[in-house]
Amino acid sequence: MLRNLLQDESGATAIEYGLLAALIAVAAITALQSVGNELSTTFSTVSTTLNDSNTVS
């Protein structure tokens, strides 16, 4: 029974998949934060430009 327990690798596979999923999640969050910051900057620029053009007219 102890030999079977030591040779059993089914739990290791589940842990590997869990670590892989966590790594993918961290990469996705990082990428989405970067895109979010760029979008925020773009919308701020557009808003400022529109406000400036309304005050000039």
N, CA, C and O atoms as a GROMACS GRO file, in nm:
protein
  228
    1MET      N    1   0.083  -0.119   0.000
    1MET     CA    2   0.000   0.000   0.000
    1MET      C    3   0.088   0.127   0.000
    1MET      O    4   0.060   0.222  -0.072
    2LEU      N    5   0.192   0.126   0.080
    2LEU     CA    6   0.281   0.242   0.085
    2LEU      C    7   0.354   0.261  -0.047
    2LEU      O    8   0.375   0.374  -0.091
    3ARG      N    9   0.393   0.151  -0.111
    3ARG     CA   10   0.460   0.157  -0.242
    3ARG      C   11   0.366   0.218  -0.346
    3ARG      O   12   0.408   0.302  -0.426
    4ASN      N   13   0.240   0.177  -0.345
    4ASN     CA   14   0.143   0.233  -0.440
    4ASN      C   15   0.123   0.383  -0.416
    4ASN      O   16   0.108   0.460  -0.510
    5LEU      N   17   0.124   0.422  -0.290
    5LEU     CA   18   0.105   0.563  -0.256
    5LEU      C   19   0.222   0.646  -0.306
    5LEU      O   20   0.203   0.756  -0.358
    6LEU      N   21   0.344   0.595  -0.292
    6LEU     CA   22   0.462   0.668  -0.336
    6LEU      C   23   0.472   0.674  -0.488
    6LEU      O   24   0.529   0.769  -0.541
    7GLN      N   25   0.419   0.576  -0.558
    7GLN     CA   26   0.426   0.574  -0.704
    7GLN      C   27   0.309   0.645  -0.770
    7GLN      O   28   0.311   0.667  -0.891
    8ASP      N   29   0.209   0.681  -0.694
    8ASP     CA   30   0.091   0.747  -0.750
    8ASP      C   31   0.127   0.891  -0.788
    8ASP      O   32   0.169   0.968  -0.702
    9GLU      N   33   0.109   0.927  -0.916
    9GLU     CA   34   0.141   1.061  -0.964
    9GLU      C   35   0.017   1.138  -1.010
    9GLU      O   36   0.030   1.243  -1.072
   10SER      N   37  -0.101   1.088  -0.981
   10SER     CA   38  -0.222   1.155  -1.028
   10SER      C   39  -0.241   1.292  -0.963
   10SER      O   40  -0.292   1.384  -1.027
   11GLY      N   41  -0.201   1.306  -0.839
   11GLY     CA   42  -0.211   1.436  -0.772
   11GLY      C   43  -0.114   1.537  -0.830
   11GLY      O   44  -0.144   1.656  -0.838
   12ALA      N   45   0.004   1.489  -0.872
   12ALA     CA   46   0.104   1.578  -0.931
   12ALA      C   47   0.051   1.640  -1.060
   12ALA      O   48   0.078   1.757  -1.089
   13THR      N   49  -0.021   1.563  -1.138
   13THR     CA   50  -0.076   1.614  -1.263
   13THR      C   51  -0.178   1.724  -1.235
   13THR      O   52  -0.180   1.826  -1.304
   14ALA      N   53  -0.261   1.704  -1.136
   14ALA     CA   54  -0.360   1.806  -1.100
   14ALA      C   55  -0.291   1.934  -1.053
   14ALA      O   56  -0.335   2.044  -1.086
   15ILE      N   57  -0.185   1.919  -0.976
   15ILE     CA   58  -0.112   2.037  -0.928
   15ILE      C   59  -0.047   2.110  -1.046
   15ILE      O   60  -0.047   2.233  -1.049
   16GLU      N   61   0.008   2.036  -1.140
   16GLU     CA   62   0.069   2.098  -1.258
   16GLU      C   63  -0.034   2.177  -1.337
   16GLU      O   64  -0.006   2.288  -1.382
   17TYR      N   65  -0.152   2.120  -1.356
   17TYR     CA   66  -0.258   2.192  -1.428
   17TYR      C   67  -0.300   2.317  -1.350
   17TYR      O   68  -0.327   2.421  -1.410
   18GLY      N   69  -0.307   2.307  -1.220
   18GLY     CA   70  -0.342   2.422  -1.138
   18GLY      C   71  -0.240   2.533  -1.149
   18GLY      O   72  -0.276   2.651  -1.161
   19LEU      N   73  -0.112   2.497  -1.144
   19LEU     CA   74  -0.006   2.597  -1.159
   19LEU      C   75  -0.008   2.660  -1.298
   19LEU      O   76   0.014   2.781  -1.312
   20LEU      N   77  -0.034   2.580  -1.398
   20LEU     CA   78  -0.042   2.633  -1.535
   20LEU      C   79  -0.158   2.731  -1.548
   20LEU      O   80  -0.144   2.837  -1.610
   21ALA      N   81  -0.272   2.696  -1.492
   21ALA     CA   82  -0.389   2.785  -1.497
   21ALA      C   83  -0.361   2.916  -1.422
   21ALA      O   84  -0.402   3.023  -1.468
   22ALA      N   85  -0.294   2.907  -1.309
   22ALA     CA   86  -0.260   3.028  -1.234
   22ALA      C   87  -0.164   3.116  -1.312
   22ALA      O   88  -0.178   3.239  -1.312
   23LEU      N   89  -0.067   3.056  -1.379
   23LEU     CA   90   0.028   3.133  -1.459
   23LEU      C   91  -0.042   3.204  -1.575
   23LEU      O   92  -0.012   3.320  -1.605
   24ILE      N   93  -0.133   3.134  -1.640
   24ILE     CA   94  -0.208   3.194  -1.750
   24ILE      C   95  -0.296   3.309  -1.698
   24ILE      O   96  -0.308   3.412  -1.764
   25ALA      N   97  -0.356   3.291  -1.580
   25ALA     CA   98  -0.439   3.396  -1.522
   25ALA      C   99  -0.357   3.521  -1.490
   25ALA      O  100  -0.401   3.632  -1.516
   26VAL      N  101  -0.238   3.502  -1.435
   26VAL     CA  102  -0.152   3.617  -1.403
   26VAL      C  103  -0.111   3.690  -1.531
   26VAL      O  104  -0.110   3.813  -1.535
   27ALA      N  105  -0.077   3.614  -1.635
   27ALA     CA  106  -0.039   3.676  -1.762
   27ALA      C  107  -0.157   3.753  -1.822
   27ALA      O  108  -0.138   3.863  -1.874
   28ALA      N  109  -0.276   3.696  -1.816
   28ALA     CA  110  -0.395   3.763  -1.870
   28ALA      C  111  -0.426   3.891  -1.792
   28ALA      O  112  -0.459   3.993  -1.852
   29ILE      N  113  -0.416   3.886  -1.661
   29ILE     CA  114  -0.444   4.005  -1.579
   29ILE      C  115  -0.344   4.115  -1.611
   29ILE      O  116  -0.382   4.232  -1.624
   30THR      N  117  -0.219   4.080  -1.624
   30THR     CA  118  -0.116   4.178  -1.656
   30THR      C  119  -0.142   4.242  -1.792
   30THR      O  120  -0.132   4.364  -1.807
   31ALA      N  121  -0.176   4.160  -1.890
   31ALA     CA  122  -0.203   4.213  -2.025
   31ALA      C  123  -0.326   4.302  -2.024
   31ALA      O  124  -0.327   4.408  -2.088
   32LEU      N  125  -0.430   4.262  -1.954
   32LEU     CA  126  -0.553   4.342  -1.950
   32LEU      C  127  -0.533   4.474  -1.876
   32LEU      O  128  -0.593   4.575  -1.913
   33GLN      N  129  -0.449   4.475  -1.773
   33GLN     CA  130  -0.421   4.600  -1.704
   33GLN      C  131  -0.348   4.696  -1.797
   33GLN      O  132  -0.377   4.816  -1.797
   34SER      N  133  -0.257   4.645  -1.875
   34SER     CA  134  -0.183   4.729  -1.969
   34SER      C  135  -0.278   4.789  -2.073
   34SER      O  136  -0.272   4.908  -2.102
   35VAL      N  137  -0.366   4.707  -2.127
   35VAL     CA  138  -0.464   4.755  -2.225
   35VAL      C  139  -0.558   4.856  -2.160
   35VAL      O  140  -0.594   4.956  -2.222
   36GLY      N  141  -0.599   4.830  -2.037
   36GLY     CA  142  -0.688   4.922  -1.966
   36GLY      C  143  -0.624   5.058  -1.945
   36GLY      O  144  -0.689   5.161  -1.961
   37ASN      N  145  -0.495   5.058  -1.910
   37ASN     CA  146  -0.425   5.186  -1.892
   37ASN      C  147  -0.416   5.262  -2.023
   37ASN      O  148  -0.434   5.384  -2.025
   38GLU      N  149  -0.388   5.193  -2.131
   38GLU     CA  150  -0.381   5.259  -2.262
   38GLU      C  151  -0.516   5.315  -2.302
   38GLU      O  152  -0.524   5.426  -2.355
   39LEU      N  153  -0.623   5.240  -2.278
   39LEU     CA  154  -0.758   5.289  -2.311
   39LEU      C  155  -0.794   5.412  -2.226
   39LEU      O  156  -0.853   5.507  -2.276
   40SER      N  157  -0.757   5.408  -2.100
   40SER     CA  158  -0.785   5.522  -2.013
   40SER      C  159  -0.715   5.647  -2.064
   40SER      O  160  -0.773   5.756  -2.067
   41THR      N  161  -0.589   5.632  -2.104
   41THR     CA  162  -0.514   5.745  -2.159
   41THR      C  163  -0.578   5.796  -2.287
   41THR      O  164  -0.591   5.917  -2.306
   42THR      N  165  -0.618   5.706  -2.374
   42THR     CA  166  -0.680   5.744  -2.500
   42THR      C  167  -0.812   5.820  -2.476
   42THR      O  168  -0.835   5.923  -2.538
   43PHE      N  169  -0.896   5.768  -2.387
   43PHE     CA  170  -1.024   5.836  -2.360
   43PHE      C  171  -1.002   5.971  -2.293
   43PHE      O  172  -1.076   6.065  -2.320
   44SER      N  173  -0.902   5.982  -2.209
   44SER     CA  174  -0.871   6.111  -2.147
   44SER      C  175  -0.827   6.212  -2.252
   44SER      O  176  -0.867   6.328  -2.247
   45THR      N  177  -0.746   6.168  -2.346
   45THR     CA  178  -0.700   6.256  -2.453
   45THR      C  179  -0.818   6.302  -2.539
   45THR      O  180  -0.828   6.419  -2.574
   46VAL      N  181  -0.905   6.210  -2.574
   46VAL     CA  182  -1.022   6.244  -2.655
   46VAL      C  183  -1.112   6.341  -2.578
   46VAL      O  184  -1.161   6.438  -2.636
   47SER      N  185  -1.133   6.316  -2.450
   47SER     CA  186  -1.218   6.403  -2.369
   47SER      C  187  -1.160   6.544  -2.361
   47SER      O  188  -1.232   6.642  -2.375
   48THR      N  189  -1.030   6.553  -2.339
   48THR     CA  190  -0.964   6.684  -2.331
   48THR      C  191  -0.974   6.757  -2.464
   48THR      O  192  -1.002   6.877  -2.467
   49THR      N  193  -0.953   6.685  -2.573
   49THR     CA  194  -0.962   6.747  -2.705
   49THR      C  195  -1.103   6.797  -2.733
   49THR      O  196  -1.120   6.908  -2.785
   50LEU      N  197  -1.203   6.718  -2.698
   50LEU     CA  198  -1.341   6.760  -2.720
   50LEU      C  199  -1.377   6.881  -2.632
   50LEU      O  200  -1.444   6.973  -2.678
   51ASN      N  201  -1.332   6.879  -2.508
   51ASN     CA  202  -1.360   6.994  -2.420
   51ASN      C  203  -1.291   7.120  -2.470
   51ASN      O  204  -1.350   7.229  -2.464
   52ASP      N  205  -1.168   7.107  -2.518
   52ASP     CA  206  -1.097   7.223  -2.570
   52ASP      C  207  -1.164   7.277  -2.696
   52ASP      O  208  -1.170   7.399  -2.715
   53SER      N  209  -1.214   7.187  -2.783
   53SER     CA  210  -1.278   7.235  -2.904
   53SER      C  211  -1.413   7.300  -2.875
   53SER      O  212  -1.456   7.387  -2.950
   54ASN      N  213  -1.480   7.258  -2.769
   54ASN     CA  214  -1.608   7.322  -2.731
   54ASN      C  215  -1.586   7.461  -2.673
   54ASN      O  216  -1.669   7.549  -2.696
   55THR      N  217  -1.479   7.482  -2.601
   55THR     CA  218  -1.455   7.614  -2.543
   55THR      C  219  -1.404   7.712  -2.647
   55THR      O  220  -1.426   7.832  -2.633
   56VAL      N  221  -1.337   7.665  -2.751
   56VAL     CA  222  -1.286   7.754  -2.857
   56VAL      C  223  -1.400   7.800  -2.945
   56VAL      O  224  -1.402   7.915  -2.988
   57SER      N  225  -1.495   7.713  -2.973
   57SER     CA  226  -1.604   7.746  -3.066
   57SER      C  227  -1.699   7.841  -3.010
   57SER      O  228  -1.796   7.877  -3.076
   0.00000   0.00000   0.00000
